[in-house]
Amino acid sequence: MQVHIEDASDVGRWVRAVRKAQGLRQDDLAAMVGASHVFLGDVERGKGTVQLGRVFEVLRELGIGVSLDIPADMAADTSRQRQSE
C-alpha cells in the first residue's frame, strides 16, 4: 500500500501504526535498531529534528519502503549526469 507523506507527523503516525500491527513494543523496536525509546517516541510524535538516517533504520526494520516521486524531467537530467561521471 502506498500512502502520501506531507511531513514528519505523517511518518510518525505510520511508524506507530505498523509497529503496533506487528505487536512490537516501543522499547523493543528501539532496541532492535540500537536507539532509545525516547528517540522512537520522538519519531512517532513527528518531531522534525530526529536524525534522518536513524529514521530510515526504523523504517527498514518495520519493512516500510521509501520512494520519491521525482518529476520526469529531473529524473532524465539525473540519469544523464550519472552517465557522464
A tleap script that builds the chain and sets N, CA, C and O, in Angstrom:
source leaprc.protein.ff14SB
mol = sequence {
  NMET GLN VAL HIE ILE GLU ASP ALA SER ASP
  VAL GLY ARG TRP VAL ARG ALA VAL ARG LYS
  ALA GLN GLY LEU ARG GLN ASP ASP LEU ALA
  ALA MET VAL GLY ALA SER HIE VAL PHE LEU
  GLY ASP VAL GLU ARG GLY LYS GLY THR VAL
  GLN LEU GLY ARG VAL PHE GLU VAL LEU ARG
  GLU LEU GLY ILE GLY VAL SER LEU ASP ILE
  PRO ALA ASP MET ALA ALA ASP THR SER ARG
  GLN ARG GLN SER CGLU
}
set mol.1.N position { 0.845 -1.175 0.000 }
set mol.1.CA position { 0.000 0.000 0.000 }
set mol.1.C position { 0.895 1.246 0.000 }
set mol.1.O position { 1.883 1.305 0.733 }
set mol.2.N position { 0.557 2.206 -0.799 }
set mol.2.CA position { 1.290 3.469 -0.815 }
set mol.2.C position { 0.467 4.534 -0.118 }
set mol.2.O position { -0.753 4.596 -0.268 }
set mol.3.N position { 1.158 5.379 0.652 }
set mol.3.CA position { 0.498 6.498 1.323 }
set mol.3.C position { 1.271 7.765 1.016 }
set mol.3.O position { 2.482 7.732 0.797 }
set mol.4.N position { 0.572 8.862 1.003 }
set mol.4.CA position { 1.195 10.157 0.745 }
set mol.4.C position { 1.701 10.739 2.064 }
set mol.4.O position { 0.974 10.774 3.056 }
set mol.5.N position { 2.935 11.189 2.063 }
set mol.5.CA position { 3.564 11.757 3.257 }
set mol.5.C position { 3.810 13.241 3.024 }
set mol.5.O position { 4.452 13.631 2.048 }
set mol.6.N position { 3.298 14.052 3.921 }
set mol.6.CA position { 3.480 15.501 3.829 }
set mol.6.C position { 4.539 16.018 4.796 }
set mol.6.O position { 5.250 16.974 4.489 }
set mol.7.N position { 4.643 15.387 5.967 }
set mol.7.CA position { 5.572 15.897 6.977 }
set mol.7.C position { 5.947 14.791 7.962 }
set mol.7.O position { 5.507 13.648 7.835 }
set mol.8.N position { 6.766 15.154 8.939 }
set mol.8.CA position { 7.275 14.184 9.908 }
set mol.8.C position { 6.155 13.536 10.712 }
set mol.8.O position { 6.274 12.372 11.098 }
set mol.9.N position { 5.089 14.251 10.969 }
set mol.9.CA position { 3.998 13.664 11.750 }
set mol.9.C position { 3.315 12.530 10.978 }
set mol.9.O position { 2.841 11.571 11.586 }
set mol.10.N position { 3.259 12.631 9.653 }
set mol.10.CA position { 2.712 11.532 8.845 }
set mol.10.C position { 3.579 10.283 8.979 }
set mol.10.O position { 3.064 9.177 9.143 }
set mol.11.N position { 4.893 10.467 8.907 }
set mol.11.CA position { 5.815 9.338 9.075 }
set mol.11.C position { 5.601 8.718 10.450 }
set mol.11.O position { 5.505 7.498 10.580 }
set mol.12.N position { 5.527 9.554 11.459 }
set mol.12.CA position { 5.357 9.068 12.819 }
set mol.12.C position { 4.089 8.263 13.010 }
set mol.12.O position { 4.101 7.221 13.666 }
set mol.13.N position { 2.997 8.741 12.442 }
set mol.13.CA position { 1.735 8.007 12.565 }
set mol.13.C position { 1.835 6.616 11.940 }
set mol.13.O position { 1.324 5.643 12.494 }
set mol.14.N position { 2.492 6.527 10.790 }
set mol.14.CA position { 2.613 5.232 10.128 }
set mol.14.C position { 3.592 4.322 10.854 }
set mol.14.O position { 3.355 3.117 10.947 }
set mol.15.N position { 4.680 4.868 11.367 }
set mol.15.CA position { 5.616 4.050 12.146 }
set mol.15.C position { 4.880 3.440 13.336 }
set mol.15.O position { 5.000 2.244 13.600 }
set mol.16.N position { 4.126 4.256 14.042 }
set mol.16.CA position { 3.392 3.767 15.216 }
set mol.16.C position { 2.362 2.701 14.809 }
set mol.16.O position { 2.257 1.659 15.456 }
set mol.17.N position { 1.613 2.964 13.747 }
set mol.17.CA position { 0.580 2.015 13.311 }
set mol.17.C position { 1.187 0.674 12.906 }
set mol.17.O position { 0.669 -0.379 13.280 }
set mol.18.N position { 2.269 0.704 12.153 }
set mol.18.CA position { 2.897 -0.544 11.696 }
set mol.18.C position { 3.536 -1.268 12.883 }
set mol.18.O position { 3.430 -2.489 12.995 }
set mol.19.N position { 4.190 -0.527 13.757 }
set mol.19.CA position { 4.791 -1.145 14.946 }
set mol.19.C position { 3.727 -1.885 15.756 }
set mol.19.O position { 3.917 -3.038 16.144 }
set mol.20.N position { 2.617 -1.213 16.004 }
set mol.20.CA position { 1.543 -1.828 16.791 }
set mol.20.C position { 0.945 -3.035 16.062 }
set mol.20.O position { 0.655 -4.057 16.685 }
set mol.21.N position { 0.764 -2.918 14.760 }
set mol.21.CA position { 0.211 -4.033 13.980 }
set mol.21.C position { 1.134 -5.251 14.026 }
set mol.21.O position { 0.670 -6.387 13.936 }
set mol.22.N position { 2.429 -5.016 14.165 }
set mol.22.CA position { 3.391 -6.111 14.252 }
set mol.22.C position { 3.554 -6.607 15.687 }
set mol.22.O position { 4.327 -7.530 15.942 }
set mol.23.N position { 2.829 -5.998 16.619 }
set mol.23.CA position { 2.880 -6.435 18.008 }
set mol.23.C position { 4.164 -6.092 18.732 }
set mol.23.O position { 4.544 -6.757 19.696 }
set mol.24.N position { 4.836 -5.040 18.259 }
set mol.24.CA position { 6.097 -4.627 18.880 }
set mol.24.C position { 5.865 -3.518 19.889 }
set mol.24.O position { 5.082 -2.597 19.653 }
set mol.25.N position { 6.547 -3.616 21.005 }
set mol.25.CA position { 6.534 -2.511 21.955 }
set mol.25.C position { 7.563 -1.481 21.506 }
set mol.25.O position { 8.529 -1.803 20.814 }
set mol.26.N position { 7.336 -0.248 21.910 }
set mol.26.CA position { 8.225 0.839 21.512 }
set mol.26.C position { 9.666 0.571 21.947 }
set mol.26.O position { 10.591 0.773 21.162 }
set mol.27.N position { 9.866 0.124 23.170 }
set mol.27.CA position { 11.230 -0.121 23.644 }
set mol.27.C position { 11.885 -1.302 22.932 }
set mol.27.O position { 13.103 -1.323 22.758 }
set mol.28.N position { 11.082 -2.287 22.520 }
set mol.28.CA position { 11.641 -3.422 21.781 }
set mol.28.C position { 12.116 -2.998 20.398 }
set mol.28.O position { 13.213 -3.368 19.980 }
set mol.29.N position { 11.309 -2.233 19.690 }
set mol.29.CA position { 11.722 -1.755 18.368 }
set mol.29.C position { 12.944 -0.855 18.488 }
set mol.29.O position { 13.867 -0.943 17.678 }
set mol.30.N position { 12.950 0.001 19.484 }
set mol.30.CA position { 14.098 0.887 19.682 }
set mol.30.C position { 15.372 0.061 19.871 }
set mol.30.O position { 16.405 0.370 19.278 }
set mol.31.N position { 15.301 -0.975 20.685 }
set mol.31.CA position { 16.467 -1.831 20.918 }
set mol.31.C position { 16.907 -2.536 19.631 }
set mol.31.O position { 18.101 -2.724 19.398 }
set mol.32.N position { 15.954 -2.917 18.815 }
set mol.32.CA position { 16.266 -3.614 17.562 }
set mol.32.C position { 17.085 -2.747 16.613 }
set mol.32.O position { 17.884 -3.263 15.832 }
set mol.33.N position { 16.890 -1.431 16.678 }
set mol.33.CA position { 17.628 -0.529 15.784 }
set mol.33.C position { 18.743 0.216 16.516 }
set mol.33.O position { 19.379 1.105 15.950 }
set mol.34.N position { 18.975 -0.151 17.774 }
set mol.34.CA position { 20.055 0.472 18.533 }
set mol.34.C position { 19.765 1.902 18.935 }
set mol.34.O position { 20.669 2.736 18.989 }
set mol.35.N position { 18.506 2.185 19.217 }
set mol.35.CA position { 18.105 3.541 19.600 }
set mol.35.C position { 17.416 3.480 20.963 }
set mol.35.O position { 17.170 2.400 21.500 }
set mol.36.N position { 17.117 4.630 21.499 }
set mol.36.CA position { 16.408 4.687 22.773 }
set mol.36.C position { 14.904 4.768 22.531 }
set mol.36.O position { 14.452 5.125 21.443 }
set mol.37.N position { 14.143 4.429 23.566 }
set mol.37.CA position { 12.691 4.557 23.449 }
set mol.37.C position { 12.298 6.026 23.314 }
set mol.37.O position { 11.248 6.336 22.751 }
set mol.38.N position { 13.131 6.930 23.825 }
set mol.38.CA position { 12.872 8.372 23.686 }
set mol.38.C position { 12.957 8.767 22.214 }
set mol.38.O position { 12.110 9.504 21.709 }
set mol.39.N position { 13.994 8.267 21.529 }
set mol.39.CA position { 14.123 8.546 20.091 }
set mol.39.C position { 12.911 8.041 19.328 }
set mol.39.O position { 12.338 8.762 18.512 }
set mol.40.N position { 12.521 6.795 19.597 }
set mol.40.CA position { 11.390 6.229 18.874 }
set mol.40.C position { 10.114 7.000 19.181 }
set mol.40.O position { 9.283 7.200 18.295 }
set mol.41.N position { 9.953 7.428 20.414 }
set mol.41.CA position { 8.803 8.260 20.770 }
set mol.41.C position { 8.800 9.562 19.996 }
set mol.41.O position { 7.752 10.031 19.552 }
set mol.42.N position { 9.994 10.149 19.836 }
set mol.42.CA position { 10.111 11.387 19.055 }
set mol.42.C position { 9.700 11.155 17.607 }
set mol.42.O position { 9.014 11.984 17.008 }
set mol.43.N position { 10.126 10.020 17.045 }
set mol.43.CA position { 9.746 9.689 15.661 }
set mol.43.C position { 8.230 9.566 15.569 }
set mol.43.O position { 7.606 10.149 14.682 }
set mol.44.N position { 7.649 8.816 16.477 }
set mol.44.CA position { 6.206 8.572 16.419 }
set mol.44.C position { 5.386 9.835 16.668 }
set mol.44.O position { 4.253 9.941 16.199 }
set mol.45.N position { 5.946 10.785 17.397 }
set mol.45.CA position { 5.248 12.060 17.618 }
set mol.45.C position { 5.500 13.055 16.489 }
set mol.45.O position { 4.955 14.158 16.501 }
set mol.46.N position { 6.324 12.670 15.517 }
set mol.46.CA position { 6.555 13.525 14.361 }
set mol.46.C position { 7.526 14.661 14.610 }
set mol.46.O position { 7.468 15.689 13.935 }
set mol.47.N position { 8.411 14.484 15.567 }
set mol.47.CA position { 9.414 15.517 15.843 }
set mol.47.C position { 10.286 15.707 14.603 }
set mol.47.O position { 10.859 14.746 14.088 }
set mol.48.N position { 10.382 16.929 14.134 }
set mol.48.CA position { 11.064 17.207 12.873 }
set mol.48.C position { 12.573 17.229 12.939 }
set mol.48.O position { 13.229 17.354 11.905 }
set mol.49.N position { 13.147 17.111 14.133 }
set mol.49.CA position { 14.596 17.219 14.262 }
set mol.49.C position { 15.286 15.889 14.532 }
set mol.49.O position { 16.468 15.869 14.874 }
set mol.50.N position { 14.567 14.774 14.383 }
set mol.50.CA position { 15.208 13.466 14.582 }
set mol.50.C position { 16.188 13.207 13.442 }
set mol.50.O position { 16.068 13.777 12.357 }
set mol.51.N position { 17.158 12.338 13.710 }
set mol.51.CA position { 18.173 12.023 12.698 }
set mol.51.C position { 17.561 11.184 11.584 }
set mol.51.O position { 17.013 10.109 11.828 }
set mol.52.N position { 17.659 11.679 10.385 }
set mol.52.CA position { 17.041 11.014 9.236 }
set mol.52.C position { 17.592 9.605 9.027 }
set mol.52.O position { 16.829 8.684 8.734 }
set mol.53.N position { 18.871 9.430 9.169 }
set mol.53.CA position { 19.462 8.103 8.984 }
set mol.53.C position { 18.895 7.088 9.953 }
set mol.53.O position { 18.656 5.935 9.591 }
set mol.54.N position { 18.681 7.516 11.177 }
set mol.54.CA position { 18.109 6.622 12.194 }
set mol.54.C position { 16.648 6.309 11.866 }
set mol.54.O position { 16.182 5.193 12.095 }
set mol.55.N position { 15.936 7.288 11.334 }
set mol.55.CA position { 14.539 7.053 10.938 }
set mol.55.C position { 14.499 5.980 9.856 }
set mol.55.O position { 13.632 5.106 9.883 }
set mol.56.N position { 15.429 6.038 8.904 }
set mol.56.CA position { 15.474 5.016 7.862 }
set mol.56.C position { 15.744 3.640 8.452 }
set mol.56.O position { 15.218 2.650 7.943 }
set mol.57.N position { 16.548 3.543 9.509 }
set mol.57.CA position { 16.781 2.262 10.174 }
set mol.57.C position { 15.470 1.716 10.750 }
set mol.57.O position { 15.173 0.528 10.619 }
set mol.58.N position { 14.699 2.588 11.382 }
set mol.58.CA position { 13.407 2.192 11.939 }
set mol.58.C position { 12.483 1.712 10.819 }
set mol.58.O position { 11.845 0.666 10.940 }
set mol.59.N position { 12.417 2.473 9.739 }
set mol.59.CA position { 11.552 2.104 8.619 }
set mol.59.C position { 11.950 0.754 8.039 }
set mol.59.O position { 11.091 -0.086 7.770 }
set mol.60.N position { 13.246 0.543 7.845 }
set mol.60.CA position { 13.719 -0.740 7.304 }
set mol.60.C position { 13.340 -1.890 8.235 }
set mol.60.O position { 12.880 -2.938 7.784 }
set mol.61.N position { 13.537 -1.684 9.532 }
set mol.61.CA position { 13.226 -2.747 10.498 }
set mol.61.C position { 11.748 -3.121 10.456 }
set mol.61.O position { 11.392 -4.284 10.647 }
set mol.62.N position { 10.896 -2.142 10.206 }
set mol.62.CA position { 9.457 -2.388 10.128 }
set mol.62.C position { 9.019 -2.895 8.757 }
set mol.62.O position { 7.860 -3.268 8.576 }
set mol.63.N position { 9.933 -2.910 7.793 }
set mol.63.CA position { 9.587 -3.345 6.445 }
set mol.63.C position { 8.885 -2.280 5.635 }
set mol.63.O position { 8.188 -2.582 4.667 }
set mol.64.N position { 9.070 -1.033 6.032 }
set mol.64.CA position { 8.457 0.096 5.323 }
set mol.64.C position { 9.451 0.617 4.296 }
set mol.64.O position { 10.528 1.092 4.655 }
set mol.65.N position { 9.094 0.529 3.025 }
set mol.65.CA position { 9.932 1.052 1.959 }
set mol.65.C position { 9.660 2.528 1.731 }
set mol.65.O position { 8.576 3.029 2.031 }
set mol.66.N position { 10.649 3.208 1.202 }
set mol.66.CA position { 10.516 4.640 0.920 }
set mol.66.C position { 10.908 4.874 -0.536 }
set mol.66.O position { 11.918 4.356 -1.013 }
set mol.67.N position { 10.100 5.657 -1.225 }
set mol.67.CA position { 10.454 6.047 -2.593 }
set mol.67.C position { 10.097 7.512 -2.781 }
set mol.67.O position { 9.252 8.059 -2.072 }
set mol.68.N position { 10.747 8.127 -3.737 }
set mol.68.CA position { 10.486 9.529 -4.058 }
set mol.68.C position { 9.882 9.609 -5.448 }
set mol.68.O position { 10.323 8.914 -6.363 }
set mol.69.N position { 8.896 10.436 -5.603 }
set mol.69.CA position { 8.253 10.651 -6.893 }
set mol.69.C position { 8.886 11.898 -7.511 }
set mol.69.O position { 8.416 13.016 -7.302 }
set mol.70.N position { 9.947 11.688 -8.268 }
set mol.70.CA position { 10.731 12.759 -8.861 }
set mol.70.C position { 10.092 13.187 -10.179 }
set mol.70.O position { 9.671 12.335 -10.961 }
set mol.71.N position { 10.011 14.503 -10.441 }
set mol.71.CA position { 9.485 14.947 -11.739 }
set mol.71.C position { 10.289 14.311 -12.886 }
set mol.71.O position { 11.509 14.174 -12.797 }
set mol.72.N position { 9.599 13.933 -13.940 }
set mol.72.CA position { 10.214 13.209 -15.052 }
set mol.72.C position { 11.419 13.941 -15.640 }
set mol.72.O position { 12.427 13.309 -15.956 }
set mol.73.N position { 11.329 15.252 -15.791 }
set mol.73.CA position { 12.454 15.984 -16.383 }
set mol.73.C position { 13.678 15.948 -15.471 }
set mol.73.O position { 14.806 15.948 -15.965 }
set mol.74.N position { 13.487 15.917 -14.176 }
set mol.74.CA position { 14.602 15.837 -13.242 }
set mol.74.C position { 15.231 14.451 -13.269 }
set mol.74.O position { 16.452 14.323 -13.180 }
set mol.75.N position { 14.422 13.426 -13.391 }
set mol.75.CA position { 14.933 12.061 -13.440 }
set mol.75.C position { 15.817 11.868 -14.661 }
set mol.75.O position { 16.863 11.225 -14.573 }
set mol.76.N position { 15.408 12.418 -15.798 }
set mol.76.CA position { 16.210 12.308 -17.025 }
set mol.76.C position { 17.526 13.053 -16.858 }
set mol.76.O position { 18.572 12.548 -17.265 }
set mol.77.N position { 17.493 14.247 -16.266 }
set mol.77.CA position { 18.717 15.020 -16.030 }
set mol.77.C position { 19.671 14.264 -15.118 }
set mol.77.O position { 20.878 14.254 -15.362 }
set mol.78.N position { 19.159 13.642 -14.090 }
set mol.78.CA position { 19.988 12.902 -13.145 }
set mol.78.C position { 20.627 11.698 -13.819 }
set mol.78.O position { 21.791 11.391 -13.559 }
set mol.79.N position { 19.888 11.014 -14.676 }
set mol.79.CA position { 20.432 9.864 -15.395 }
set mol.79.C position { 21.584 10.296 -16.285 }
set mol.79.O position { 22.611 9.620 -16.349 }
set mol.80.N position { 21.419 11.426 -16.973 }
set mol.80.CA position { 22.487 11.925 -17.839 }
set mol.80.C position { 23.714 12.305 -17.026 }
set mol.80.O position { 24.840 12.047 -17.453 }
set mol.81.N position { 23.519 12.910 -15.870 }
set mol.81.CA position { 24.632 13.309 -15.014 }
set mol.81.C position { 25.411 12.078 -14.536 }
set mol.81.O position { 26.642 12.092 -14.516 }
set mol.82.N position { 24.703 11.029 -14.157 }
set mol.82.CA position { 25.363 9.806 -13.687 }
set mol.82.C position { 26.176 9.161 -14.789 }
set mol.82.O position { 27.264 8.645 -14.533 }
set mol.83.N position { 25.666 9.180 -16.018 }
set mol.83.CA position { 26.373 8.568 -17.139 }
set mol.83.C position { 27.640 9.319 -17.457 }
set mol.83.O position { 28.610 8.719 -17.919 }
set mol.84.N position { 27.658 10.635 -17.220 }
set mol.84.CA position { 28.846 11.420 -17.561 }
set mol.84.C position { 29.914 11.346 -16.465 }
set mol.84.O position { 31.048 11.770 -16.684 }
set mol.85.N position { 29.569 10.817 -15.298 }
set mol.85.CA position { 30.557 10.748 -14.194 }
set mol.85.C position { 31.493 9.605 -14.319 }
set mol.85.O position { 32.366 9.427 -13.470 }
savepdb mol mol.pdb
quit
